[in-house]
Amino acid sequence: MTRAVIFDLDGVLVDSEPLSLGVLAEEMRALGIADATPEEVGRQFLGVALPVIRAYVADRLGRPVPEAFVERFEDRLLAIYPDKLRVIEGVPALLDQLQAAGIGMAIATGGSLRRMGETLRVSGLDRWFQGRAFSADQVAQGKPAPDLFLLAARELGVAPKDCVVVEDSPHGVTGALRAGARAVGFTGGSHLDLSRADHAALLRAKGAAPILDSMAGMFAALTAAA
């Protein structure tokens, strides 16, 4: 029985990945990684916390990353959110349906606390997740470690085996399964427009089932018996 649903945020509830991948690739190119593109960054780091990306950038550069790298990235990204951030179609109706069914809900995002808070505020999704939104900033290890999902389940008061995680990232699927939860894959974000079938196969190979490319049918998928 599904007692709680834990959502990834970026690419699942909000269509933010094209924005963040574009800004991140620009910041990487500005530091000297000339071949950084949104597509390549997405293939390597979708769902991964910024400290991991920062370590990769330092390794590519052969020198420490400037202290302001993360802050500059978030400043630029959050500045465009009021005009460009969009909620994934069907999400508000799904959240209302889960709430009406008495199913707990939480967020587990690899993004920072600052970014998570602004994303929820700008998108208007904060009203469903007051006190139940969790960031990789709050755990020892982000995805693909299980820490973040274990935190969310614990704060909800629900055993991980009774939780379903919705993820667009293979790292997130791995983390969910390691935590003992079931994982449902989502490929409806516009960052996957050119690779939807391949990405669905990747999520399936990591253990997500089923894989949906829209929120239509999501409630049934989340509440179905494992």
N, C-alpha and C positions, 0 to 999 in steps of 0.2 A: 504493500500500500504506500502510495506517495504521500508523505506528510509535509514535505517542503520542497521548493524548487529554488535552486541557487543559479543565478544568471551571471554569465560574463556580461560586461557592459558594452565595451566598444566592439562594434560589428555585430552585436546581438540585439541590444535594446536601442542603440543609436547608431546611425550610419556615419561613424566618425573616422573609420580607418583610412579612407582616401585622404582626409585632411591631415591626420597625424603622420601617416607614412610619407606624404609629400613634404611636410615641414621637416621631418627628421632627415630625409634624404638631402634636403637643401642644407641643413646644418652640417651634415657629414661632408658634403662637397666643399663647404666653406672652410672646413678644417684641413682639406687636402685629399679626401678620398674621392677622387674624380669619377669613379665608376659607380658611385652610390645612386641607386634609383629607387623609387617607391616600390616597384615590383620585387626587386632583390631584397630590400629591407623587409618587406612583407613575408617573403618566403622563409627568411631566416628567423625573424623576430616577432611574428604575430603572436600576441598574447604574453610576451616576455616583458619583465619589468625593466625599467630604464637602467638600473645599475649593471645589468648583464650587457645591455647594448653599449653602455659607456666603456665597459671592460673590452669589448670587441673593438670599439673605435680606437682605444689606446693601443691595442695590439696591432691594428692595421697601421697606425701612425708611427709606432715605435717610440712613443713618448706619452706622458700623462695628458689626459684630456683636460682642457681648461675647466676650472671650478664652475664657471658660469654656464657650462654646456647645457645641463638639464634645465636650469632656470630659464635660459634664453629660449630653448625649445618650447617649454610650457607657456612662456609669455606670448610667443608668436602664435601658438596653437589656440590658446584660450581667447586671444584677441579676435580671431575670426569666428569663434563659436556663435556669438549672437546672430550673425548673418547667415552662417552656413551649416550649422549643426541641425540635423534632422533625426526625428524619431523613426525607427523602423516601422513600416506600415503594419497595423494590426496589434502593436504592442500594448497600447492602453486598454483595448478591449480584452486582451489576454490577461493582463494584470487584474482587471476588474473581475474577470471570470474566476481566476484562482482565488482572489480574495473572498468572493462570494461563496466559494466551495470550502472555505476554511483552511486552505492550504498555505502554509508559511512561505514567505519569499525573502530572499536575500540577494545581495550582489557580492561577487568575488572577482575583483579586477586586478590585473597586473599594473594598472596605472597608479599614480601617486594619490595620496589623500587629497591634495589640492586639486588635481585634475578631476578626480572622481566627484568631489563636491561641486565643482563648477559645472561639470557635465550634467549632473542631476538637476542642478538649479536651472540652468539655461534650457534644458529639455523639458522641464516640468515634471520629470519622473520622480522627484524627491518625495512627493506625497505618498508614494507606495513603499518607500524604503527608509523611513525615519528610524535611525538607530540600528538599521539592518543592512548597512552597506560597508563592505570591508575591502581594504587595499593591501597590496603586497608590502606596503610600508609597515604593516602591523605584524608581520610574521618574519621568522628567521630566513626562510627561503620561499621565493615566489614559485609560480608554475614553471616547470612540471612537477615540483614537489607538492605533496598533498596538504601542506600546512594551511594554506588559505581556505581551502574547502572544509578542513577540520575545524578551523576557527568559526566559519559561518555556521556550520551545523551545530557546534557547541553553543553559540550565542542564540540560535533559534531553539535550542533545547530538543533537538531531534537527532537521532542516531544517523550517521552517514548512510547506512544501508537503506534508510527510509527517505533519502534525498535523491532528487534528480538534478543533474547539472546541465545547463544549456550552454554550449561552447561552439565558437567558430574556429578555435585554435587547436592544433594537434597537441601542443604543450598543455593546454587546459584540459583536454580529454584525458591525457595521461595522468595529470594531477588528480582529476576527479575519480578515476578508477583506482588510483593508489590510495585515495581516502576511503574507498569502499562504497562510493556512490555510483549510481548509474549515469551514463552520459548520453545526451541527445545532441546530435550535430546540427548546426545551423549554417547555411551557405547563402543566405539572402542578402548579405551586405554588398554594396556596389563595388567594393574592392575586389570582389570575386567574379565580376562580370565576364572576364576573359578566361577564367580558370575554374568555373563552378564545378564541372564534372570531375576534373582532376582533384580538386580540393575535397569534394565529397568522398572520393575514393580514399584519400589520405585519412580523413577523419574516421571512415569506416574501418580502415586497416588498424587504426589506433584503438578501436573498440567502441566507438560511438554507434548507437543504433536507437531509433532510425535517424536518417539524415533528412532534414527538411530545408527547402529553399524559400519558404515563406512562413508566416505565422498561421496560415490556414492549416488546421489540423493539429496545431501545436498542443492545444489543451488535451486532446485525446491521446497524443503521444506521451505527454507528461504524466497522465493519470492511468495509463495502461499498466497492466501487470507486467513485471519484468519477464 
